[in-house]
Amino acid sequence: MHTRHLLATVVIAALGVCQAAAQGNGTNSSYSRFGLGLPSDQSQSYNRSMGGVAQGLRAGNRINKQNPASYSAIDSLSFLFDVGMNLQRTSMKQGGKHQSANNTAFDYVTAGFRLRRNLGMSLGFVPFTNIGYSFTQTETVTEDPMLMQRITQTIDYSGSGGLHEVYGGIGWQPLNGFSLGFNIGYLWGSLSHFAIQTFAEDGTTNTANYGSLTTAYSSNTRTWKAEVGAQYRFVANPTNRFTIGATVGIGHTIGSEALVLRTSLQGDTIPRSTRNAFKLPMTYSLGLGWEHAERLLVAADATMEQWKDCTTPQIQSINGGSDIAYVAMTGAYTNRWRVNAGAEYVPARYDAAYVRRINYRIGAAYSTPYLKINGLEGPSEFSLTAGIGLPITNTYNSRSYVNVGVQWTRRSASAAQLITENTFRLNIALSFNESWFMKWKFR
């Protein structure tokens, strides 16, 4: 297939999945109401079941978007295509209250192919953040001394949206064993949050004595995203290979406008806006992978995300409280550390027996809090993962797989008043590896 025909096919397929995915929402978490939303898992089908490891993974039959240096390993005769979706159930607990929610969403679509010797390329769509929540908080404000009535305040919170990324990347191997790569992405999406405040006297809504207030936060965000990566592979002996990998994600200020609109019961509206309200963090990742006899793969990563210097738009009272300003401020985040570890085992990769060619995967991940909520440390995350890769055809040289994985994630904070979330996710993906570039000498 000619290169330009291949690119057209990839773009058309990616746009179809992007449209479906951009309309969906993959979370039901109250923690997605802060900043740009809840960061999405950027791993793919096979390494997601290995705890999300990526830096030291390098193979000719897989796409590893998290380290673009790996693209240089893509097989010269193959066209790789990977598309995934997930189904999840989240259980939320705060004090003695429980609530559960279900979500289904398209996850990602990626493609990879070789441009020339030691030069590979990948294109695709991945989610970057998700926003999706709806909950209510009620508290007693005061006791009315004149009417001897209890006054309560109720705030209904809801939000939707998130950011999506379309990317293109190149990996190049200039020296034997050493590769460099980069991804350039375009981020876009809408962020919408609502807070509706009402008051009640002894449980009965009273709009005559107490004014309600609706606050709407929104932003149509457009910006760029980039990361650079490197890998070095060395062969210890014929059955053992090691790969060291690292990436750096470029942090920068997002120039899009953020808007807040406050509307009172009487219809009075106060619009305020600010530009350069959000910022992407610098990220640094380092990892190691060990391959043994084409049967066992063990890998581990460590990542640091510099969220502490990132800004979010916040309301400030001015002129003695008679007016408000909407300004970009730091203080909503802290730096985040994440560690991932995982393994994959294949009994016999090229055996004639189908069951011996199944890929078995397991992994775990932990990340420290990066949010600050009302001055309190936000939730940390702990995940356990497992999965299998099933060859699509029952032939010894089958290279396409159905990848199925399960994932449990616990998101909890040390502060008792914050919500604890347990998410059970089923990840399903089709990974195609077809010989589109083979030249036949005989027909």
N, C-alpha and C positions, 0 to 999 in steps of 0.2 A: 504494500500500500504506500502511495506517495505521501511524503511528510505533510503536505498541506491538506490532503484529504483526511489524514489521521487527526490533525489539529482541529479540523472542522467537526469531526465526529465527537471528539472529546468535549469541545465547547458546547455543542448542542445537548449532549447528554448531561453535562454539568449544569447548564442553565435550567433544564427540566427539573432536576432534583433540587437545585437552589431555590426555585420558585416554590416548590412544595415545602421545603424545609424552612424557608424564611417566613411562611405563613403559620408554622407550627410553633409550639412552645414546649420545651423539654424540662420544665421544673415547676414545682409547687412549693417553693421555699420562701418563708418570710425574710430570710437573709438576702434574697435577691432584690430587696427594695433599696439597697444602699449602693451608691456610686453607679458604675456602669452595669451592674447586675452581677449574678453569680458566675464566676469564671467556668467555662465549659471544659470538659476533659478533651484534650486535643489528640489523644492517642487513637489508634485505629484498632481494627478488629482483633488482630493477633496479639499485639503487645498490650492492649487493654486488659486481656485476660492474664497477662504477666505483671500486673500491678502498675502498668503504664510506663515501664522502662523503655528507653529509646536511644540514649546517647551512644551506647556500644553495640547497637544492632546494625548489621550490614549484610545484605543478601541480594542476590540477583533476581529473585522471584517475589520480592515484597517491596512495598512503598513505605518509607519511613519519613513522614513529613516533618517530624520533630527534629531531625538532624539532616539538613539538605545535603551534606557531604556524602551521605549514603546513596544518592541518586547515581553516582558514578559507577556503582556496582551493578546496575540494572543490566540484565542479559541482552546481548546485541540482537537476538532474534525475537524478543518478546515485546508484547504490548500488555501492560498491567493495568487493571481496572478494579477498583475496590469501592463498594457502596455499602453503607451500613445504616441500621435503624435501631432504636431501643424502645423497650417497654419498661415502665418502672412504677413502683408503688412506694409512696413516702408516708411514713407514720410520724406525726408530730406530737410532742408532749410538752406541756408547761404546767407545773404544779399537778393538780389532779385532773386536768383537761386533756383529752386526746382527740386527734383528728387525723384522717387518712385521705390521700388523694392519689389518683392514677394519671399517668401521662404516657402518650405514645408520640414519637417524633422521628422523622428522618434525621439521620445523624450527620453523615458526611458522604462525599463522593470525591475520589482521587483517581488520577491516572498517571502512569509513568512509562517512559520509553527512552531508548538510547538515541542520541543525536549522531554520535560518531564514537570512535574508540576512546574510552576513558572519559566520556562526556555524556551524562544523563540528564533528563528533564522530568519534572512533575508539574501537573496542574490539578487544581481541585477547589472544592468548597468545604469549609469546616465551620462549625459554630464557634463563636468567641465568648459571648456571655449570654445568659438567659435571665429574663425577668418574668415572674408569674406567681402571684400570691393574692390572697383575699382573706382578711381576718378582721376581727372587731375587738377593741379594748374599751372596757367600761370601768369607771372608778368614781367614787364619791368625791365631789368637789368641796361641799360645805353643807352645813345645816343652816337653813334660813331662820334667823332669830325672830323675825317678825311673824312668819306664817307657820313656824315650827314644822317645816317640811325638809326632807332630805333631797338635796340637789345632786344629780349624777351627770357625768359627762361621758358620752359615747363617741368614739372615733372609729369610723369604718375605713380601713386601708385596703387599697387594691392597686395592682400594677401589672403591666404586660410589656412585651417587647424583648429587646436584646440586640446584640451585634453579631453580624455574620461576616465571614472572610472568604474572599476569592483570592487565590494565590497562584503564583508561578515561581518555579525554582529550578536551579541548575546545580549539578554536582560535577566536579572535575578532579581527576586524579593526575596531577602533574608528575608525581614521583611514585615509584613502586611502593605500595602500602600506605601512602599518604594522600588524603583527599581533602578538598575544600568545597564549600557550597554556600548558597544563599537562597533565601525566599523573599520575594516581594509580594505583599498582599494589599488588598483594598478592603477596608472595614466600612460597613454601613449598617444602619438600623435605626429604629425609633425607640425611645425610652419614655414610658408613660407611667406616672404615679398619681394617685388620688388619695386625699385624706378629707373625709366629710365629718365635721364635728357638730354634734347636736347635744341638747340638754334636756333633762326630764326632772319633774318634781314628783317625788314619791312614785316613780315608775311610769308616770304619764308625761309624754312629750309636751313641752311648753315652749311655744315659739313666740309668745307675746312678751314674756318677761326676760327671756334670754336669747341672744342672737346666735344663730348657727353660722358656720363658716366652712366653705369648700375651698380646698387648696389643690391646684392641679400643677404638677411638675412635668415638663416635657422637653425632649431634645431630639432633633433629627441629626444623627451623628454621621459624619463622613471623614475618613482619614486614611492614612497609610500605615502599614506595619511591615517590619523587616527583621530578619534574623540571619546571622552568619554562623556557619558550623565547620568543624574540622573532625577528621577521623584518622587514626593511625592503626593499621592492622599488622601484626607480626605473627609469624608461625614459629611456635616453640619446637614442634616436632610434627611428623605427618598426621597425628591425630588430635593435636591441640592448637587452637588459634585464639588469639586475644585481640580485642579491638578497644582502643581508648577513644572516646568521643567527647566533644564539648561544643556548646552553642552559646551565643550571646544574642539576646533580643534587645532591639534598640528602643529605649523609652523616649517619649517626646510629648509635648503639649498638643492636645486636640483643639483645633481652632473652631469647632462648631459652636453654635449658640445654644444656651440652655435658657428656658423660659419658666417662670412661675406666675400663676394667675390665682389671686385670692378673691373670692366672691362671698359677700355677706348675705344674710337673709333679706336685707333691704335692697339687694341688687347692686350694691357698691362693689366695683371691681378695681383691684390694684394689680396691674401687670408690671413685672420687672424681668429683666433679662441680663445675661452676661455672656461674654465670649471667652474662649480659652478656659472653660470651666473644668474640663477633665484632662487627665494625663495618663499615659501608659507607662508602666514601670520598666526600668531596666531589669533584665533577667539573665542569670548566669547558671549554666548547667554543665555538669561533668559526670561521666559514667564510664563503666567498664563492662565488657561482655566477654564471656569465655565459651568457646564451642569445642565440644569433644566428639570426635569420630562421627560427625554429622548426625548424632543422635541426641546429644544433650546440649542445651544452651542455658547458661546462667548469666544474669545481668543485674546491675544495680546502678542507680542514678542519685545524684544530689542536686537540688536546685535552690537558688536564692532569688527572690523577687523583691525589688526595692519599691514597695508600695508606700513607704513612710513619707516620701517626698511628693506623692501624687495628690492632686487637688480634687475636690468635689464642690459643686455650688451649694451654698447655704444661705438661709435667710438671716439677716441681722436687723435689729431694731435701731432706728436712727431718729434724731430730732426728739429725744425724750420719749420714744416709743410711739410717736404719732405717725411714723412712716417706717417703711422697710427698704432694705437694699438686698440685692441678690448678688453675692460675690463668691469667687473661687477661693477656697481656703484649704490648708492642710490640717491634719489632726484627726481625720476620719480613718486613717490606715496605720498599720505598722508593718515592718518588713516580715516577709513570710519565707520559711524554710520548708522544703519538701524532700522526702526521701522515698524512693521506689525500689523494689526488688522483685525479681520474678525468675521463672525457669520454664523451659519447654523440653519435652521428651518425646522422641519418635522411636518406637521399637526398631523399625527397619524402613528407612525412607524410600528405598527402591525395591522392596519386597513385592512378590506377586500377590501375597495375601492382603486383602483390603484392610483388615483390622490392624495389621502391623504397620500400616502407613498413616494411621490416625495420629494427629498431633495432640499431645496432652499438655495443658498449661496451668500454671498457678502463680499467684503473686500477692503482694501486699504493698500498701502505701500509707504514709502519714504526713500531714502538713500542719504547721503551727498556725495560730490565728493570724489573720491579716486585717480584720475589721476592728474598729473601736465603736461601741454602741453606747451612747450616753456616758462616755468615759470609762465603760467597762470593756474588758478584753472579750472579743468575739469568739466564735466557735473554732475549735480545731477539728481536723478530719482524720478518720482512720478507715481504711478500706481493705477488704479481702476479696480476691478475685480468683476465678477458675474458668476453664473453658477447654474446648476441643476444636480441632480443625479437621473437617471431614472431606476427603477427596470427592470431587463431584462424579468422576467416572471410576469404574473398577478396572483400571489399567495401571501397570507399574509406573508409567511415565506421566500419569495425571498430574497437572500442575495447578489446576483451579480447585478452590476449596469453598465450602460453606463453613464459616466460623461462628460458633455459638459460645457465648460466655455469660457467666453470672457474676454479679458484683453486689456486695453489701458495703454501704458507706454509713458511718455514724458521724454526725455533725453535732458536737456538744460543746458547751462553754462551762467554765468554772462557776460563773455567776448563776445562782439558782433561779433567778427570774427570767433568764433567757431560755429559748425553746431548744429542746433536744430533738433531732431528726434522725430517723433510720430509714435509709432508702435501699430497696431491693430492685436491682435492674437486670433485665435480660437484654443482652446485646446480640444482634444477628447481622451478619454481613456476608456478602458474596465477593470473593476475591478471584477475579479472572486473570489467567496468565496464558495468553494465546500467542502462537508463533505466526505473527502477521508479516514478518520481514524475511521469512525463509525463501530462498531462491531455488526453485526446482530445476534440476538439470535434465530430468527425463520425465516424460508424460506417458 
